Amino acid sequence: MKNTAIILASLMFASCASTSSTAREEATAFDLDEAIEYCNQQVHRSIRNLCNDSTDYSMIPRNIQGADSVWACRKATPDEWCSGFWPGVLWYDYELTGDSLVREKAMRYTGELGYLSQRPIFDHDLGFLMICSYGNGYRLTDDSEYKQVLLASADSLATLFNPNVGTLLSWPRNVEMFGGHNTIMDNMINLEMLFWASKNGGDKSLYDIAVKHAETTMNYHFRPDGTCYHVAVYDPVDGHFIKGVTHQGYSDSSTWARGQAWAVYGYTMVYRETGDKRFLDFACKVTDAYLKRLPEDMVPYWDFDDPAIPQAPRDASAAGVVASALLELQGYVEGDKSAEYRDAAVEMLASLNSPAYRSGEKRCSFLDHSTGHHPAGSEIDASIIYADYYYIEALARLKKLETNGTALASL
């Protein structure tokens, strides 16, 4: 394909409701370069709103809700898990555009997170915090200070590993609430920092921890059909699996969309880092479980089993996570399966790029219609920073794929 072509996904999903071929083509027409330019414009709008001579760069965008048009920011603290996504957005925008102002702001915001690598571990989210900010920063700058922060962060994250269980403890503060060692599906994403550290000067045991976590999660965190629980609970002493429950989904037996998205992304990454076909086969299994339940526009409802569907809120963030993962996964499989995954990713991005999901003029974010923590009534039908992060990551991967024939995949 041409680097700047308008991409048309070849649609092959029998699970989607049928429409006329003309309507389907219009829905999936996708100008990649225009989407990248849109993101750059929105980034500059955000910078104008956020930055001046007295800016506190430790206050980092989190969401835009209701009638608001600018980012609500939160202090970069150990318990604010989203602080790495805005620096990551800036790094990806810089990579795609070469914009020097954006690079300068990426460095400023990233620098506010470095102290977290020297503090006692709060929870598993240290991976999100550091991979998105320092990880992308190191990938693009080769700054040795960034490398040292990542290595220290990986060592800190590894202290959550319980060898009796075989996973990282996700939420130390919630052991009593769940009745044991809790591991959430989101934690799969944080394994990337352990893999990276193990091959960039860190202890080789970090690799073993990451693999064991992925194996244990694969064995206990999923139902036979490939859908996942949000939380797996284990006995911290003898390690036996106690139960699978939800925290942010509709029910213990439902499939929370973003949780399934983390599984797709996580096992794709684990296959990349290990080359172990068990993980590739499993990545395909959890991906197919996700794809077959999508609505026509490829953007999931917040939970696939919410009885309020089709009136239930969507979750654009889950669509961004999966689109990004699929652009990597399609390179690990062949033939029709590769085409299916690539086309699904492009169709997801086309939907997110449409007026139905773009924030456009009304907000300075990229995307509307994400759902954060529905049971808690938090960030429902909002713009959320991690939705923007995975969306622009997917655009960067697609651009790399169109230009070089291989998707941007790793740190």
C-alpha positions, 0 to 999 in steps of 0.5 A, spaced: 500 500 500 502 507 498 504 510 505 499 516 504 493 512 501 486 512 504 485 505 507 479 501 505 478 495 510 476 488 506 470 487 511 470 479 513 466 479 519 460 475 519 458 477 526 457 484 524 450 486 522 449 487 514 449 493 510 449 495 503 456 495 500 456 502 499 455 504 506 460 499 509 465 502 504 464 509 506 464 507 514 471 504 513 474 509 508 480 512 513 485 517 511 491 515 515 495 522 514 489 526 516 488 522 522 495 523 524 494 531 523 488 531 527 491 528 533 497 533 532 492 539 532 489 537 538 495 536 541 497 543 540 490 545 542 491 541 549 498 544 550 495 551 549 490 550 554 495 547 559 502 550 558 504 557 560 510 560 564 507 558 570 505 551 568 506 545 574 508 539 569 506 534 575 499 536 573 497 531 568 491 530 563 486 525 565 479 526 562 474 531 559 467 530 562 460 532 561 460 539 557 467 541 559 472 542 553 479 542 556 483 536 560 482 535 568 488 534 570 491 530 576 497 530 580 503 525 578 503 521 584 504 513 585 496 512 586 494 516 579 495 510 574 494 514 568 500 519 569 504 516 563 499 516 558 499 524 556 507 524 556 506 517 551 501 521 547 506 527 546 512 522 544 508 518 539 505 525 536 513 527 536 515 521 532 509 522 527 510 529 526 517 531 528 514 537 532 520 540 536 515 543 541 511 537 542 518 533 544 520 539 549 513 538 552 514 530 552 520 531 556 517 536 561 512 531 563 516 525 562 521 528 567 515 529 573 515 521 573 522 519 574 521 520 582 516 514 582 522 509 580 525 510 587 519 510 591 516 503 595 512 500 590 504 502 590 501 497 585 502 494 578 501 500 575 508 502 575 508 499 568 503 503 565 506 509 568 513 508 566 512 504 559 508 509 556 512 515 558 520 513 559 519 507 555 517 511 549 522 517 551 528 512 551 526 509 544 526 515 541 532 519 544 536 513 547 537 518 553 541 513 558 537 517 564 531 514 561 534 507 561 536 507 568 529 510 570 526 504 567 531 499 570 529 501 577 522 501 575 522 494 573 526 492 579 521 495 583 515 492 579 518 485 580 517 486 588 510 484 587 511 477 584 509 472 589 512 465 587 507 461 591 502 464 586 506 465 580 503 472 578 505 479 580 500 482 586 496 487 582 493 491 588 496 490 595 491 495 598 485 490 596 488 483 599 483 483 604 477 486 600 478 480 595 480 475 600 487 473 597 492 475 592 489 479 587 491 479 579 488 483 574 488 482 567 490 490 566 497 487 569 499 483 563 501 490 560 506 491 565 510 485 563 513 489 557 517 493 562 520 486 565 521 483 559 525 490 556 529 490 563 531 483 562 534 484 555 537 491 557 541 490 563 536 488 568 537 481 571 535 475 567 530 473 572 525 479 570 524 475 564 522 469 568 517 473 572 514 475 566 513 469 563 511 465 569 505 471 570 503 470 563 503 462 564 499 462 570 494 468 568 493 463 562 491 457 566 486 461 571 484 467 569 480 465 563 473 461 561 473 456 556 471 460 551 477 465 551 473 470 555 477 473 561 475 475 569 477 482 571 480 479 577 483 472 579 484 471 586 489 466 589 491 463 596 498 467 597 501 461 601 499 455 597 498 459 591 491 455 589 486 459 585 480 461 589 475 465 584 475 469 578 471 476 579 470 483 577 471 489 579 470 494 573 465 489 569 458 488 569 458 482 573 463 476 575 460 472 569 460 478 564 466 480 559 468 487 561 470 490 554 477 493 556 479 487 560 478 483 554 482 488 550 488 488 555 488 480 554 489 481 547 494 486 547 498 483 553 498 476 550 500 479 543 506 482 547 508 476 550 509 472 544 513 477 541 518 477 547 518 469 548 517 467 541 513 461 544 507 459 540 503 457 546 502 465 547 501 466 540 495 461 539 492 464 546 493 471 543 489 469 537 484 465 542 482 471 546 482 476 540 477 471 536 473 471 543 473 479 543 472 480 535 466 475 534 462 479 540 463 486 537 457 491 534 457 493 527 462 499 528 467 495 531 467 499 538 465 495 544 459 496 549 463 497 556 461 490 558 459 485 552 454 482 557 450 489 560 443 487 559 442 495 557 445 494 550 444 497 545 443 503 550 449 501 554 455 506 554 461 504 549 468 504 550 472 507 545 479 506 549 478 498 548 477 499 541 484 503 541 487 498 545 485 492 540 486 496 534 493 497 536 494 490 538 491 487 532 496 491 528 502 487 531 498 480 531 497 480 524 504 480 523 505 474 527 500 470 523 499 468 516 494 468 510 487 469 511 488 470 519 493 476 518 488 479 513 482 478 518 486 482 524 489 487 519 482 489 516 479 489 523 484 494 526 483 498 520 476 498 521 476 500 528 480 506 527 476 508 521 470 508 526 474 512 532 476 517 526 469 518 524 465 524 527 461 519 531 467 518 536 472 524 534 472 529 539 473 534 534 472 542 536 468 541 542 474 538 546 481 538 545 482 530 546 482 525 540 476 521 542 469 521 546 465 515 548 470 512 553 468 508 559 472 508 565 469 505 572 462 504 570 460 500 577 463 506 581 460 511 576 466 514 574 468 517 567 462 514 563 462 516 556 468 521 557 474 523 553 480 519 557 487 520 556 489 512 555 484 512 550 487 517 546 494 514 548 492 507 544 489 510 539 495 514 537 499 508 538 495 504 533 496 510 528 503 510 529 503 502 528 499 503 522 504 508 519 510 504 520 506 498 517 504 502 511 511 505 510 516 499 512 511 493 512 512 492 519 508 495 525 512 498 530 511 493 536 516 494 542 520 499 546 
